[in-house]
Amino acid sequence: MGGTRGVAYRRAAACWLVCLGAVGCAPANREGLVKEVLKADPAFAEVLERHGEAANRIAIYEQEFALKRKTVEETIAQMRKDLAAAAATVRGKVIEAKKRLAPDREKLGLGLSLAGEELRAKQAQRASLGRSIAQLRKSLNNKDAVLSPDERSRQATQAAELARDAARLDHELAALKEHARLLKLKLLLIRL
């Protein structure tokens, strides 16, 4: 038993020395160390062979990984370039599409502006007409006013005409308001 332990001890010590010495040794010295260890323990050749195979497999795995990493990084870089180019293309197309819509927006905006001006003018006209109607009615209803029957008839006819004009203006104002509302909706829809 003591002899077996001594052999195992010597092998372990030899391996330890080989490892310590191999750290600072050049590859040329490694061959000499291997020969020396194998001379002392020929069975260690199996361990060295497994170690060599494992080291070769590890080196292959690392090379495969490095190649895969390089391929993936190149693919990512290319995809980023493609994405940037696509974004630039889309931005250009969006700008172009918006330019094609600009005349429609401008036309609707101008129409809305004109409708607003016309609406304000008609509202002012209707307000003036309303004041005139109120004055005529006040004059006709004034018991103290001395009006001839012809004058009273003329004012009544005039009040009736003004009332018809007011009704016509009310109708036009309603149509103008609806037109302006539709223009606003159209503008809203083409901005969405």
C-alpha positions in Angstrom: 0.0 0.0 0.0 2.8 2.3 0.9 4.4 1.7 -2.5 1.2 2.6 -4.4 0.8 5.8 -2.4 4.4 6.7 -3.1 3.9 6.3 -6.8 0.7 8.3 -6.7 2.4 10.9 -4.7 5.3 11.1 -7.1 2.9 11.4 -10.1 0.9 14.2 -8.4 4.1 16.0 -7.5 5.4 15.6 -11.1 2.1 16.9 -12.5 2.2 19.8 -10.1 5.7 20.7 -11.1 4.9 20.3 -14.7 1.9 22.7 -14.2 4.0 25.2 -12.3 6.9 25.0 -14.8 4.6 25.1 -17.8 3.2 28.4 -16.8 6.5 30.1 -17.5 7.8 27.7 -20.1 7.8 28.3 -23.8 6.1 25.7 -26.1 9.4 24.2 -27.0 10.1 23.3 -23.3 6.6 21.8 -23.1 7.7 18.8 -25.3 10.6 18.2 -23.0 8.4 18.3 -19.9 5.9 15.9 -21.5 8.7 13.4 -22.3 9.9 13.6 -18.8 6.5 13.1 -17.3 5.7 10.2 -19.7 9.0 8.6 -18.9 8.1 8.6 -15.2 4.4 7.7 -15.8 3.5 6.3 -19.2 -0.2 6.0 -18.2 -0.4 9.8 -18.0 -0.3 9.8 -21.8 -4.1 9.1 -21.7 -4.8 12.1 -19.6 -2.6 14.3 -21.8 -4.5 13.0 -24.9 -7.9 13.7 -23.3 -6.6 17.1 -22.3 -5.3 17.8 -25.8 -8.6 16.7 -27.4 -10.6 18.9 -24.9 -8.3 21.8 -25.6 -8.8 21.3 -29.3 -12.6 21.1 -28.9 -12.5 24.3 -26.7 -10.4 26.1 -29.3 -12.9 25.0 -32.1 -15.9 26.1 -30.0 -14.3 29.5 -29.3 -13.5 29.9 -33.0 -17.1 29.0 -33.9 -18.4 31.4 -31.4 -16.0 34.2 -32.6 -17.2 33.5 -36.2 -20.9 33.5 -35.1 -20.3 36.7 -33.1 -18.7 38.4 -36.1 -21.5 37.3 -38.4 -24.2 38.5 -36.0 -22.5 41.8 -35.4 -22.1 42.3 -39.2 -25.8 41.4 -39.6 -26.8 43.9 -36.9 -24.7 46.6 -38.4 -26.2 46.0 -41.8 -29.7 45.9 -40.3 -29.1 49.2 -38.6 -27.9 50.7 -41.9 -31.0 49.3 -43.6 -33.3 50.6 -40.9 -31.7 54.1 -41.1 -32.1 54.1 -44.9 -35.7 52.9 -44.6 -36.5 55.6 -42.1 -35.0 58.3 -44.4 -37.0 56.9 -47.3 -40.2 56.9 -45.3 -39.6 60.5 -44.0 -39.1 61.6 -47.6 -42.3 59.9 -48.7 -44.3 61.4 -45.8 -43.0 64.9 -46.6 -43.9 64.4 -50.3 -47.4 63.1 -49.4 -48.0 66.1 -47.1 -46.9 68.4 -49.9 -49.5 66.8 -52.2 -52.2 67.4 -49.5 -51.2 71.1 -48.9 -53.3 72.5 -51.8 -56.4 70.8 -50.4 -55.7 72.2 -47.0 -55.0 75.7 -48.4 -58.2 75.6 -50.5 -60.3 74.5 -47.5 -58.6 77.1 -45.3 -59.3 79.9 -47.8 -62.9 78.7 -48.2 -63.4 78.7 -44.4 -61.9 82.2 -44.2 -64.1 83.6 -46.9 -67.2 81.9 -45.3 -66.3 83.5 -42.0 -66.0 86.9 -43.6 -69.3 86.4 -45.4 -71.0 85.2 -42.2 -69.8 88.3 -40.3 -71.1 90.6 -43.0 -74.5 88.9 -43.1 -74.7 89.0 -39.3 -74.0 92.7 -39.4 -76.6 93.1 -42.1 -79.1 91.1 -40.2 -78.5 93.1 -37.0 -79.0 96.4 -38.9 -82.2 95.0 -40.5 -83.4 93.9 -37.0 -82.9 97.4 -35.7 -84.8 98.9 -38.6 -87.7 96.5 -38.1 -87.8 97.4 -34.4 -87.9 101.1 -35.2 -90.7 100.7 -37.7 -92.8 98.6 -35.4 -92.2 101.0 -32.6 -93.4 103.8 -34.9 -96.4 101.8 -36.0 -97.3 100.9 -32.4 -96.9 104.4 -31.0 -100.4 105.7 -30.3 -99.1 109.2 -29.9 -97.6 109.4 -33.4 -99.8 111.1 -35.9 -99.5 109.1 -39.1 -101.6 109.4 -42.2 -103.3 106.2 -43.3 -101.0 106.2 -46.4 -97.9 106.7 -44.3 -99.1 103.9 -41.9 -99.7 101.6 -44.9 -96.3 102.5 -46.4 -94.5 101.8 -43.1 -96.4 98.5 -42.6 -95.5 97.4 -46.1 -91.9 98.4 -45.5 -91.9 96.5 -42.2 -93.3 93.4 -43.9 -90.6 93.7 -46.6 -87.9 94.0 -44.0 -89.3 91.0 -42.1 -89.1 89.0 -45.4 -85.6 90.2 -45.9 -84.8 89.2 -42.3 -86.2 85.7 -42.8 -84.2 85.4 -46.0 -81.0 86.5 -44.2 -81.8 84.1 -41.3 -82.0 81.3 -43.9 -78.7 82.4 -45.5 -77.0 82.7 -42.1 -78.1 79.2 -41.2 -76.7 77.9 -44.6 -73.5 79.8 -44.1 -73.0 78.4 -40.6 -73.6 74.9 -41.9 -71.1 75.5 -44.8 -68.5 76.8 -42.3 -69.0 73.8 -40.0 -68.6 71.4 -42.9 -65.4 73.2 -44.0 -64.0 72.9 -40.5 -64.9 69.1 -40.4 -63.2 68.6 -43.8 -60.1 70.4 -42.6 -60.1 68.3 -39.4 -60.5 65.1 -41.4 -57.6 65.8 -43.7 -55.3 66.7 -40.8 -55.9 63.4 -39.1 
